[in-house]
């Protein structure tokens, strides 16, 4: 009965199937494209380093950068041990 | 000297061969000199879709291995003087040819024609490398399904990373505006947004494709075929004409506009 009603009203159930496809596509493409080559990972790492070392002194040898996949999301997680803060000129 | 276009998709069954046959025939109808090349060695199909399967004597591997001259292997289409087919070998496998040989072959093929259309096999291995080796432009065929779009994305990535073809163009095949309207099919905008390459055209799902394949007569020859019309439009875009998307093709964008007007669409 509920099924019939939903079919008559159509919209809600059917609109969902396209949305489901879009969401699945978004995630699957993100996963696929995340297979960065080691060279790209290296260059990502060195670019991140470049920015951070302007502000902090870090322990480069123990720095870790990796993708963490979770259901529904992907995060770039970096663990960067800080050795020393640099003294920055105070702004304003 | 002609241009070599490869029709590729990654996934099988999305319409590469149908697309190759129809675009080639449409270009020949417009008066261009065209060669269609089937590179699906071991699983040739383009000859059947073109209705030329009974006239094959030599094939692509015979040419690359020097068993015959190129001219002997080319089958001239009965309907259009300026259209010919170079069939794939049926009894060999993909390793019978290598990308270097394909480069040489494409270079020779394009000497006397305006367009060489290369029908690429499914997959991303040797057959794909062979088919793309001699091409300067790629047409990526996909359908509005998650698996097909995903494979198209992979193919686009490979084309951009491993070949000179930085700007492949997209053909969205088997589009069903009614299903899009109901919200049961990915729409044009979804696919465009994800793949982020130029859309060359949209081909509606159309029974006339099956009928035309049964007969071995490409749908572009049928004035009443919607898919045929879409393919004729795409071939005009290939030669550089500005052709607006047809009504049916515009259904997705239209719905989006309505949805946006009603405030139903976010992002």
Interface residues (C-beta under 8 A of the other chain):
Chain A: X10 X11 X14 X15 X16 X17 X18 X19 X21 X22 X24 X25 X26 X28 X29 X32 X33
Chain B: X145 X146 X149 X150 X153 X154 X157 X180 X182 X183 X184 X185 X186 X187 X190 X194
